[in-house]
Every structure is written in structure tokens, then in C-alpha cells.
Amino acid sequence: MSFCTALIRVSPKNKAFCALYLLINTIMKFNNWYNVSGTKSSSYLALFIFFCITQSFMDNSPAKKKRVIVWQPSHQTDTGKDFSEAATCNAIIEAAMKTKPKLKEYKVWSLGKEQYHHADSGSNTKISHTTAVIDGKISGYAYELQESNKLNPTVFIAVHNNGGTRRNAVWGYIHFGDKYEQENRELAGRLARAISAATNLEDRGVWLDSTTGRNDYRCQATGKLSFYSLDENINTAPYRVLMEVGDNAASRDLLISDEGRKKIGEAIKKELAAWLKEKNIQ
């Protein structure tokens, strides 16, 4: 068995190395011929072969950028009696980020940043809480999306808690009518099922943000009521989902417990990792 054959059997990735190995041997033979015969043309031919083959091995394609995950926990502290949606959702996302596998992932959160209006309150579906500039200040939501877009994210996952539904459940939301609607529907559905399987939350499936009928924020492209954070005109991530995890009254015991938050975060991360692998999203 030759040296190259042995290498290729170990791994097909060694083919390039073997080709280079054979090329060097070829050039050495030409050099020996030149030394014996004194024929300069053979040396020029060897150099020409070396140039052509090395050019063919060069990868002129742009370098692949590593996938980036951006997490957006709710920053709302004004939802529910003796209940902080911000604290709950942040704990869920912190648990997700600590769960293996470790990805290139970041959190965007406006809580406590007084230079933005509605930094710790407000709705993702109101113009006055999202796109409006008040006293020269942009909103907490606008700040979070600006920070997210700077990271050039591949996947954007927002986590909120529902309220007033009287359902101990989980809902997935996606944006209506953009290029990646189908892929986002699959991702949101898988995350909802994973969360449901890890807890006692009912899986309520995936919903379009245009179906909620909430408030007055509308997508610039469709004119339909939308979630600001999922609008493709605002958020540059191709894959964007918003998970409403539990109801702040019906699911209170689960949402305020450290164990419950950890279970939810771990379930989200593991299912996200599985989806990325299956879709070969590098």
C-alpha cells in the first residue's frame, strides 16, 4: 500500500495533502532530470505545473462566518402582580446559554438602561413603545434590535411570558409573510414541543404575529399588525421566533421556580442545537 493510499483510507480529507505530496515528488524528478540533462525547459515545465496546481488548490471563496445566536429576554417588569417577566425570562435565557453545546451566542437586554424609554416596560406591539422617539430617546426595544443587528445574527430568539390567557401553556410566534416564514414555523414549533415535553405546559403550537390583534405596530412590508422584534424590516436575522412561555398566573409556580426556569432554558437550547445540526446551519 502506498503512502497516499494509506492516508486517504484514514480520511478523505487527506486527498489534498496527497496531491501536494505527489506534486513535490514530480518537481523533484524534473529537477533531477535537469541536473542530469541540463535541459532548462524541463525545469520551466515543472514550475508551470506547480503554479497551475497550487492555483487550483486555492480557495478564493469568502470565509464562512460562524453562526451567531441572539437571545432577547423580555425586559418587562410591569406584568402580573408580584411577578417580574423580565427576571423570569432572563433566568430562562441564562440557563439556555449555559447549556451545552456552547455556541457563539449573545443576549440583548435594555433593563436598567435609563438612556432609553420603556427600557423596563412596554409592549412589543405598540408604536409608542418601539419605534417612537421620546425626548430624544429611542426605546428599549429599538436599542435591543440595534445591538442584535450589529452582531449579524443567524438566529434570534425572544422569550416572553403570556398573561390573561388562563392557560398553562407555551406558544410560538413567527412573522407573517417574509422569506423564512416556513423555516421559522418549524423552529418555533420544535421549541414549543421541547418546552412542553420538559414541563407540564400545554403545547399551543405556532401562531403568526399578525393574528394577535394587539395594539398598533404594523409591518412596513405587509401593513399587518406585527411584533416589532420579529419584523424583517427591523430585525436582520433570517431565523426569528418569539416564544410565549407560560402564563404569569396559570403557570406561576413553574415560572418563579429556579428548577422550572432551568428546565425550560435547557430544553430550548438542546432543541435549537439539534435544529441547527439537522439544517446544517454552520
C-alpha positions in Angstrom: 0.0 0.0 0.0 1.4 3.4 -1.0 1.8 6.3 1.5 -1.0 8.3 -0.2 -3.4 5.3 -0.3 -3.0 4.8 3.4 -3.6 8.4 4.2 -6.8 8.5 2.1 -8.2 5.4 3.7 -7.8 7.1 7.1 -9.6 10.2 5.9 -10.8 11.5 2.6 -9.7 15.0 3.7 -6.1 13.8 3.1 -6.6 13.8 -0.6 -5.4 17.4 -0.9 -2.3 16.6 1.1 -1.5 13.6 -1.1 -1.9 15.6 -4.3 0.6 18.1 -2.9 2.9 15.3 -1.9 2.8 13.8 -5.4 3.4 17.2 -6.9 6.5 17.8 -4.9 7.8 14.3 -6.0 7.1 15.2 -9.6 9.0 18.5 -9.3 12.0 16.8 -7.6 12.1 14.3 -10.6 12.1 17.1 -13.0 14.9 18.8 -11.1 16.9 15.6 -11.2 16.4 15.4 -14.9 17.5 19.0 -15.3 20.7 18.3 -13.2 21.5 15.3 -15.4 20.5 16.5 -18.8 20.9 20.3 -18.4 17.6 20.8 -20.1 16.2 24.1 -18.8 12.8 23.6 -20.5 12.1 20.7 -18.1 12.7 23.0 -15.1 10.3 25.6 -16.6 7.7 22.9 -17.2 8.0 21.8 -13.6 7.5 25.4 -12.4 4.5 25.8 -14.7 2.9 22.6 -13.3 3.5 23.8 -9.8 1.8 27.1 -10.5 -1.3 25.6 -12.1 -1.9 23.0 -9.4 -1.4 25.3 -6.5 -3.8 27.8 -8.0 -6.4 25.1 -8.2 -6.0 24.4 -4.5 -6.5 28.0 -3.5 -9.9 28.8 -2.0 -11.0 32.2 -3.3 -14.4 32.0 -1.8 -15.2 34.4 1.1 -14.5 33.0 4.6 -17.6 31.4 6.2 -18.9 33.4 9.1 -19.7 31.4 12.2 -23.4 31.2 13.1 -24.5 33.7 15.7 -27.4 33.3 18.1 -29.0 36.3 19.8 -31.3 35.9 22.8 -33.8 38.6 23.7 -35.4 38.2 27.1 -38.4 40.3 27.9 -37.5 43.5 29.8 -41.0 44.0 31.2 -41.3 44.4 34.9 -44.9 45.6 34.9 -46.7 42.4 34.0 -48.6 40.5 36.7 -48.9 41.0 40.5 -45.7 40.2 42.4 -44.2 38.8 39.2 -41.3 40.1 37.1 -41.5 38.8 33.5 -38.0 40.3 33.0 -36.5 38.3 35.8 -38.2 35.1 34.7 -37.3 35.3 31.0 -33.7 36.4 31.8 -33.3 33.4 34.0 -34.6 31.1 31.3 -32.2 32.5 28.7 -29.3 32.5 31.1 -30.0 28.7 31.7 -30.1 28.2 27.9 -26.8 30.0 27.3 -25.1 27.8 30.0 -26.4 24.6 28.4 -24.1 22.7 26.1 -23.2 22.9 23.3 -21.6 26.2 23.6 -22.5 28.4 20.6 -21.5 31.9 19.6 -24.4 33.5 21.4 -25.2 36.9 22.9 -28.0 38.5 24.9 -29.6 41.9 24.2 -31.4 43.4 27.1 -32.3 47.0 27.9 -33.3 46.5 31.5 -31.9 49.2 33.8 -30.6 51.4 30.9 -32.2 54.8 31.7 -31.0 56.4 28.4 -33.8 54.6 26.6 -37.6 55.0 27.2 -39.6 51.9 28.1 -36.4 50.1 28.9 -38.1 48.0 31.6 -41.7 48.1 30.4 -43.9 48.4 27.3 -45.3 46.2 24.6 -43.6 44.7 21.5 -46.7 45.6 19.6 -47.1 49.4 20.3 -45.5 52.1 18.2 -45.1 54.4 21.3 -43.1 51.6 23.0 -40.9 50.6 19.9 -40.3 52.9 17.0 -41.2 56.2 18.8 -38.5 58.6 19.9 -39.5 60.4 23.1 -37.5 63.3 24.5 -34.7 62.4 22.1 -34.6 58.8 23.4 -35.1 55.6 21.4 -37.0 52.8 23.1 -35.6 49.8 24.9 -36.8 47.5 22.1 -35.1 49.7 19.5 -31.9 49.6 21.4 -32.1 45.8 21.7 -32.7 45.3 18.0 -29.9 47.7 17.1 -27.5 45.7 19.3 -28.7 42.5 17.8 -28.2 43.7 14.2 -24.7 44.7 14.9 -23.9 41.1 15.7 -25.2 39.9 12.3 -27.3 37.1 13.9 -28.3 33.9 12.2 -31.0 33.0 14.8 -32.9 35.4 17.0 -35.0 34.0 19.9 -37.1 36.2 22.1 -38.6 34.8 25.3 -41.7 36.3 27.0 -44.4 35.1 29.3 -48.1 35.4 28.4 -50.8 36.8 30.6 -54.6 36.7 31.0 -54.9 33.5 28.9 -55.9 31.2 31.9 -53.8 28.6 30.1 -50.8 26.8 31.4 -49.2 26.6 28.0 -46.5 27.6 25.6 -47.0 29.4 22.3 -44.6 30.0 19.4 -44.8 33.2 17.3 -43.4 34.0 13.9 -43.6 36.9 11.5 -46.1 36.8 8.7 -45.1 36.9 5.0 -41.3 37.0 4.9 -38.9 34.8 3.1 -38.1 32.5 6.0 -41.7 32.0 7.3 -41.7 28.3 6.8 -38.3 27.7 8.5 -39.3 29.9 11.4 -42.6 28.0 11.8 -40.6 24.7 12.0 -38.1 26.2 14.6 -40.8 27.7 16.8 -42.9 24.5 16.6 -39.9 22.4 17.7 -39.0 24.7 20.6 -42.6 24.7 21.8 -42.8 20.9 21.7 -39.4 20.7 23.5 -40.6 23.1 26.3 -43.9 21.2 26.6 -42.1 17.9 26.9 -39.8 19.2 29.6 -42.6 20.7 31.7 -46.3 20.5 32.3 -47.0 23.3 29.8 -49.6 22.6 27.0 -48.2 22.9 23.5 -50.4 25.5 21.8 -48.4 25.4 18.5 -47.2 28.2 16.3 -49.0 31.4 15.6 -48.5 34.3 13.2 -47.8 37.7 14.8 -50.4 39.2 12.5 -53.2 37.1 14.2 -52.9 38.5 17.7 -54.8 41.8 17.0 -52.6 43.5 19.6 -52.2 47.3 19.6 -50.9 49.4 16.6 -47.4 48.4 15.4 -47.6 47.2 11.8 -45.1 45.6 9.4 -43.8 48.1 6.8 -44.0 45.4 4.1 -47.4 43.9 4.7 -49.2 46.6 6.6 -50.4 43.9 9.1 -50.2 44.1 12.9 -46.9 42.6 13.9 -44.4 42.1 16.6 -41.7 44.7 16.3 -38.9 42.3 17.3 -39.9 39.8 14.5 -40.4 42.4 11.7 -37.9 41.6 8.9 -37.6 45.3 8.2 -36.3 45.8 11.8 -34.6 42.5 12.6 -31.9 41.3 10.1 -31.7 37.7 11.4 -33.1 35.3 8.9 -34.5 33.0 11.6 -36.6 34.8 14.1 -39.0 33.4 16.7 -40.7 34.7 19.8 -41.7 32.2 22.5 -44.5 33.0 25.0 -43.6 30.6 27.8 -46.4 30.0 30.3 -49.0 32.4 31.7 -47.9 34.7 34.5 -51.0 33.5 36.6 -51.8 30.0 35.3 -48.1 28.9 35.2 -46.8 31.0 38.1 -45.4 28.2 40.2 -43.3 26.9 37.3 -42.1 30.3 36.1 -40.9 31.5 39.5 -39.1 28.3 40.4 -35.4 28.0 39.7 -35.9 24.4 38.6 -38.7 25.3 36.2 -36.7 28.1 34.6 -33.7 25.9 34.2 -35.7 23.1 32.6 -37.2 25.5 30.1 -33.8 27.0 29.2 -32.2 23.7 28.8 -35.0 22.4 26.6 -34.8 25.4 24.3 -31.0 25.2 23.9 -30.9 21.5 23.2 -33.7 21.7 20.6 -32.1 24.7 19.0 -28.8 22.8 18.7 -30.5 19.8 17.2 -32.3 22.0 14.6 -29.1 23.8 13.6 -27.3 20.5 13.1 -30.2 19.0 11.1 -30.4 22.1 8.9 -26.6 22.2 8.6 -26.6 25.8 9.6 -22.9 26.4 10.1 
